[in-house]
Amino acid sequence: MPISTTSLRAAHGPGKCGTGPTRGHATMLELALLAFWGGFLLLGLKRPFLWVLAYIYVDLFAPQRIGWAILPSIPLSLITFVAVFGGWLVLDNKVGSRFTFRQGLMLALLILCALSLTWADFPTEAADKWSWVWKALVFAIFLPLTLTNRLRLEAVALTMVLAVGVIAIDGGIKTVAGGGGYGTLSFFGVSDNSGIYEGSIISCAAICLIPLILWLARHGTIFPPDWRVRLFAAALIFACLLIPVGTQARTGLVCIAVLGTLLLRSVRHRFLYMAFAGVALMVAIPFLPQSYTERMATITDHQGDQSASTRLAVWKWTLGYVAEHPFGGGFNAYLGNRLDFETKETQSDGSSTVVETQEITDQGRAYHSSYFEMLGEEGWLGLVLWLWLHALGLWHMERIRRSWKNHEDPGMRWRATLATTLQQSQIVYLVGALFVGIAYQPFMYVIIGMQCGLWSMCRADLRLAQSSHLSRRGSISPEIHPSAVR
């Protein structure tokens, strides 16, 4: 299916449809995706929460970008967005819905982003980015209000894994078949190289998925763990690991290294895990394409790589820019930069070594870092809000892990393992975000929404336990101190 869609675009250009079997295959693909989305919406009439899952599917997988003639003409995202909020307001049970401090931070960030449109250096380009950023933030603020029990949390995690995982499966198959390459690996025929379908972004997102895949395979209840679930999980993890190879994104390699280190904290047999990881790495290296190993080698020599040198130049420019514009320049303010830098390449013929220096001038280069993206666009206030949002998430997940990992009821310990999982995914994202501009990417805001929902549930249960204990004993239990629920 994806091949036929790609060939259709290549043969006829944007906005035109061909004839014959290729056009028919593309239309059938669109009809299948449209039927799946429509079925989601119909099921939501009985269970409104399914519309939340439908929006996550549409927002992450973006079927409208895969379509050729039918899907792009239907506002799938807008229709689902309206259904989600309307369904929750009118039909859904709101018992257990709570507003957390982190949701307040996202609301403050949303307001700041809206205000920055008034002083944006490039109003048209800023409005274009705002058209999807506001939806990602609003949905992230809203999502925790719907996550009132374990089943809903797990359903969101499963939907996210499958929505992004299907892109990883497509890319993994193409990588194994030899279709990879920097900037050349396409997913489902999407050729605009933006959003989740951009190489570095999908590499980071795919590695962020792995902790969630492992958690669902071990503790899931929608698909109870058995050999089939574990086999699919293993295959999906393998596909996710192939994405950085297929895209040749250095960000993905760094994320893999970080995740491998983080897993040491949660695996039972650490020495066995390290031995297995070492053997797997030694076996995998000979099979890696030469172009991949050569590109990864540039990580240690940024002066010899124009892409890495550009990043450093952009970051230096951003620091100078916010010194004069402390509130940033609005979305896509990087379009105003002009960069002058040099690259150095060392060549050796055995008897002598020559260092060649090349002066390069560039302009309008992206930030290539979420931290500098926030700083350049929303200034110091935006960066502080964004860092505060993520730092609180890491701390909240750590508190849940410590509080619930040894709970007297084994059936409640899933909260500790899920908190660890969400924390690992967030750390991988934060490291990947150092090298790619994904400050507003929806997949991370879904994870943040899950963190807020889990934190709200745990805090409410602790308060309920404290209240119940007070009613029985007339005093505060030393194990449930008020400070534990603040």
N, C-alpha and C positions, 0 to 999 in steps of 0.2 A: 504493500500500500504506500509506504513512504517514498519508495523508489519511483513509482508512477507519478506521484505528486511533484517530485523534484524534476523529473524529466519533462513534465508538463510545463513547469515554469521556465526551464532552460530553453525549451523549444519555442515558446510563444511570448516570453517576456511577461512583465507584471500586468495584471488586469485583463489578460486574454485567456481564453480557453481553447484548447485544441479539439480535435474530433477523434473518433475511433475509440479503441479500447482504453487508451490512457485517460481520456476525459471521463469515460465511464467508471474506471477504477477510482479516480479522484472523487467523483460524485458519490459513489458508494461509500467511500470513507467518510465523507461529510455527513451523509445520511445516517451512518452508524453512530458517529459522534453526536449528532443532533438527537437521535433516538435515545441514546444513553442519558444525555442531559435532560431531555423531556421526561424520561422515566424517573429521574431523580426528583424533578419538581412535582410530579404526580404523587409519588410516595410521600412527599412532604405535606400533602394535604391531610394525611392521617398522623404523621409524626413531624411536626414543624422543624424539629432540630435537624432533620435531614437536609433542609435548605442551607443550614450552616455548612454542612459537609459538601453540598453542591457548590457553594461559593468557593470553598477552599480548592475544590477540583478545578473550577473554571479559572480561578486566580493563579494557581500554580501551573497547571498543565496547559492552560490557554488554548483550548481547542479551536477558537476562532482564528488563531494564527496559523493553524495547520490547514484549515479549510481554504478552498479556492474560489468558489462562487457563492455558495449558500451561507456558510457560517459567518464570513466577514460582514454580511449584510444584516445579521441579527445581533442586537446588543445583548449578548449572553451575560456579560458581566453585570450590566445595569439591571437587567430583569432579575437575575439571581440576587443581586444586592438589595433590591426593593423587596423581594420575597423574604429574604432573611430577616430584615428589620420589621416588616409588616407582620410576618408570622410570629415573631417573638412578642411583639406588642399585643397582638390580638388573640393568638391561639396558644402560645407556649406557657407552661407552668413556670412562674417566676420565683417559686419558693427556693431559697438558698442563693439567690442572686445577690452579689455584693460588689461594691466598688472599692478597689484597692488603691493604695498610694501610687503604685507604679502606673496604674491606669491614669491617675492624675498627672503623672510626669509625661505620659504620652499625649494627653490632652494639651498640656502646656507646650509641648513640642509642635503639636498640630497648629496651635494658635500662632506660635512664632513663625512657622513655615508660611502660614497664610499672610501674616504681616510683612514678611520679607518680599512678597510679591510687589509691594508698593515701592520698594527701593531696589528692585532687581536691576542689574546692569543690562540684562537681556530679557525684557518682559515677555516677548513671544516664546522664546525657548523655555523660560521659567514657567510660563503657563502650561506648556506642553508636559513638563515633568510633574507639575502640580496635579495634573489631571489623573494621574495614577497614584501619586504619593498620598494624597488625602484619603483615598479609599483604603490603602494599606493601613494607615494609622487609625482611621475610624473603625475599621473591622477589628483591629487588634485591641482597641479600647472596649469594643462591644463583646468580643468573643468570651472573655472570662465570665460575663453575666450568664452565659448559657451553660457553662461547665460546672454543673452542680453535683455530679456523681462520677464514679469511676468509668462507667460505660461510656459516657460522653467524652471524657478525656481520652479513653482508648480509641474511640471512633475517630476523633480528630487526628490522633497520632497515626492511625491506620490509613486514613484518607490521604494525609500528607505523604506518607511513605509510598503509597501506590501512585499518587499523582506525579511525584518527582521521580519515583522509581521506574515508571514506564519510560521516561526519557532516558534514564540511565541504561535500561535494558536495550533500547534502540541504539544508543551510542556504543554500548559494550559489544553488541553483535557486529556493528560496523568496524569497530576497532580490531576485533579478532579477525575479521575478513580483510583487514588491511586498508580500511578506509579512513584511518585517522590522519592527523596532521595539524600543525598549528594554524588556527583560523580556517581550516578546511572541513573539519568534521561537522556535518549538519545533522540535526535531529528532526525526524519526521518532515523533512523537506523545508523546514524553516530556515531561510537564508539571510534574514536581516541582522543576525548576530547581536541581539540585544536581549535584556532581561534574563530570564532563567535559561534561555537558549544560547547565551554567550558562553564561550569556552571556560573562562576563569570562574564565572559565576556558577555554572552547573558543576564544575569540579569541586568548588567549596561546598555547595548544597548537597552534592552526592555523598561527600565524606561526613557531613553533618548528620545525614540520615542513618548512618551505620549504627550509632548507639540506640536509636529508636527501633531499628530492625531487630537488633539483638534483644531488646526489652520485650517486644511483641512476640518474638519466637520463644522466649522463656516464660513470660508472665501473662501473655494475652489470653483473653476470655472469649472474644468474638470468634477467633479461630484458635481453639484450644491447642496447645503445643503437642504435636506428634511428629512422626518422621517426615510427613509431607510438608508441614509448616517449616520444619527445620531445614529441609532440603531446598525449599523455595527461598528461605532467608539466606542460606549460604550462597545460592546462585545470585541473589540480588546484591549481596555484599560484594561478591566478585565483580559484578557488573559495575557497581559504584567505584570500586578500586580501579577498574579499567578506564573510567572517564578521564582522570588526569593523564593517563597514557595516550588516549585517543586525541585529546585536545592539546596535549603537550603543554599544559598550563603548570607553571612552576608553583603557583599557589596551591594546587592540588597535592603536590608532593609534600609541601610543608605541612598541609593539613593532615595528611596521612601520618607523618612523623609525630605530630602533636597528639593525634588520636591514639596511636600506638602506645605512647607514653602514658596517656590518661587511663587507658584500659588496665594498666598495671595495678591501679588502685582497687579495681573491682573484681579482677579475675581471682579464682581460688588458688590455682597453682601457677604462681608467678614465674618460677624458673622454667617450668615446662612451656609456658606461654612464650617466654623470651627465646627459648631454644627453637620452638616451632617458628616464630617470627623470623629468626635468623636464617633458618634453613629455607623458608619460603622466599626470603629475599635473595639468597644465593641462587636458588633455582630459577627465580624470575628474571634476574639481570641478563642472562644470555639471550633471553627471548625478547627483550625490549628492543624496539627499533633504534638504529644508530642515531637518527635525527632526534629522538627523544632524549637519549643519554647526552648528546652534544648540547641540547638546549638546557637540560638540567645542570650541566657543568657551569653554565654562566651564572648560577646562583652565587658562587664564590668569587666571581670577578665581574662586579657591576660596571667597571670602567671599560670593559671590553664588549659590553652589550648595550646597544643603543636604547632598547626598551627600558632597561634598569637605570641607565643614566638619565633618561627622560623623567622617570619617576622622581629621582632625587632633585632634579631641576624644578619640577612642578611643586614639590613639597617646599623647596626653598622660596619659590615665588609666592606660594600661599601664605607663608609666615610673613613675608613682606607686605602682602596685600592686606591681611587682617590687622597689621600694625597701623594702617591708615583707615581701614574700614572694620572696626571691632565687631560690628553686627553682621559682617559678611556681605556678600554681593548678591544674595538670592540664588535660586536654582541655576545651575550651569554657568556660574560666574567664571569658570575656568576658560570660557571661550575668549576672554579678554587677555589671556596670558601670551607672553612672547618670551621664548627661552633661548638662551645661548649657552651651550655646554660643549664639552669635548669628550671623545671616546679614545681609548688607547688599546691598541692591539699588539700583542707581542708575537713575533715570528722568529723561529729558530731553525737554522739549517744544520745544526750540529756543531759547527765551528764558531758561529757568531749569532748574536741575538739582536734583533732590530725591533724597536718600539715605534709604531706608527701612530701619530696623533691626528685626529680629524676633528675640525671645528664644525659644529652643527647648529643651525638656527631652526627653531620650530615655534609654532604658535597654535593656540586653541587646543592644547592637549589636556585630556581628562586628568583628574586627581590621582587615579590609581591607588586610592586608599580611602577607606570609609572615614577614618579619623580626620584626614585633611579635607575630605568632601564635606563633612559637617562643619568644620572650621571655616572653610572658604565660603560656604553657602549661607550658614546661619550664625557665623561668628562664634565668639567664645561662649556666649550663653547657650547656643545650640549644642556645642560640643559638650558643655557641662551637663546639660539635661540628658543627652544621649549616653554619656559615660555613667551618669548616676543611674539611669534606667538599667544598664547592663550590670553595673556593680551590685545593685540591690538584688538583681536576679541571681547572681552567683551566691550571694550571702544567704538569701532566702532558701535556695535549694540545699545549701550546706546545712542550714538549721533543720530543715525537714529530714535530711538524711540522718543527722545525728539523733534527732528526737524519735524517729520511727523505725530505725533499723533493728532495734532490739525490743520492739513492742511486745507486750505479753500475749497479744492476739496475733498469731502468724498471718492471719488473713488481712491484717492491716499493714504489713511490712512492705507491700507493693509500693506504698507511697515513698519510702526511702529509696527503693531501687529506681522508681520513675524520676525522683528528684535528681539522683545521680546521673541518670541518662540525659535529662534536660540540661543539666550543668555541663556535661561533656560536650553535647552538641553546641552549646553556647560558647564554650571556650574555643572549640574548633572554628566556629564562625568568627570570633573576635580576633583570632590569629590570622585567618584568611582575609579578614577585613583590613588588615595592615597593608595588603598589596592589591586590593581591588575595591572599587567603589560600590559597595552593597549596603550602604547605611540604611536604605529604605526598602530593601528587597523583601517582598511579602513572606517568603518562606521563614525568615527569622522572626517576623512579627507573629506568625502563627505559634512558633515555639515560645515566644514571650507570653502570648495569650494563655498557653497551656500552663506556664509557670505561675501566672497570676491566678488562674483557676485552681491549681493544686494548692497554692499558698492559702487562698481564701477558704478552701475546704478544710485544710488542716487546722487553721486558726479557729474556724467555727466549731470544729469538733472539740478542740481543747477548751474553748469557752463553755461548750455544753457540758463537758466532763467536770469542769470547775463548778459550774452552777449546780449540777446534780450532786456533787460531793458536798457543797455547802448546804444544800437542802437536807442531806442525810446527817451530816456531822455538825453543822453549824460552825465550821472552821475551814480554813484553807489547807488542802493537802500539800505537804512539802514537795510532792512529785509534780504538782500542777500549780506552779507559782504564777501569779498574774503577769510577771515579766515574760513568761514563756509565750504569751499570746499577744503581745504588743507588736 
